[in-house]
Amino acid sequence: MQTINLDHIRAKARGLLVWTMSRGTYNPARDAYSVWDKAIECGRSYLVGTNVPLNTFIRQHRSQLNQWQQMAYLFVRQNPGLTLILRDERQYWMVYERGEYVEFNLPHQDLGGEKTYISRDGKSKIKVNQD
């Protein structure tokens, strides 16, 4: 697997400022939502309700990662102690490893969010939160 650095991401995320910050101490064993199935189930419950079949929820909320998101996925998998931040005047992304998956977070209402997507394959993402 190719080692990804910030310059690789900057080349794909044109117009976005790209930097990292330390993740601090993170222990997935103490995070109930670090397990893929739990995160997907929670997203389904919150976004559509448990009456919607899981495969329907996944199909309706899945989208492809774009090129910078694919690079970001690889970067945070290779650097689990870092949070990757990408920002311009319209959006503010925080990307980090969360146990079994990578979380793509738009945490600010006025900068593209509040939305959360998760990916475990580095090719597609599933929306699990939108406020």
Long-range contacts (C-beta under 8 A, 24 or more apart in sequence): 1-74, 1-78, 2-74, 3-78, 4-71, 4-74, 4-75, 4-78, 5-75, 6-75, 8-71, 8-75, 9-68, 9-71, 9-72, 9-75, 9-84, 9-86, 12-66, 12-67, 12-68, 12-70, 12-71, 13-68, 13-71, 13-72, 13-86, 15-88, 16-68, 16-86, 16-87, 16-88, 16-91, 16-93, 17-85, 17-86, 17-87, 17-88, 18-84, 18-85, 18-86, 19-84, 19-85, 20-79, 20-82, 20-83, 20-84, 20-85, 21-82, 21-83, 21-85, 22-81, 22-82, 22-83, 23-80, 23-81, 23-82, 23-83, 23-96, 26-80, 26-81, 28-98, 28-99, 28-100, 31-98, 31-99, 33-98, 33-99, 34-98, 34-99, 34-100, 35-99, 35-100, 36-99, 36-100, 36-101, 36-118, 36-120, 39-98, 39-101, 39-118, 39-128, 40-118, 40-126, 40-128, 42-128, 43-116, 43-118, 43-126, 43-127, 43-128, 43-129, 46-128, 46-129, 47-127, 47-128, 47-129, 47-130, 58-126, 61-126, 61-127, 61-128, 62-124, 62-125, 62-126, 63-117, 63-124, 63-125, 63-127, 64-123, 64-124, 64-125, 65-119, 65-122, 65-123, 65-124, 65-125, 69-95, 69-104, 69-119, 69-125, 70-122, 70-123, 72-102, 72-104, 73-102, 73-119, 73-122, 74-122, 76-102, 77-102, 77-122, 87-111
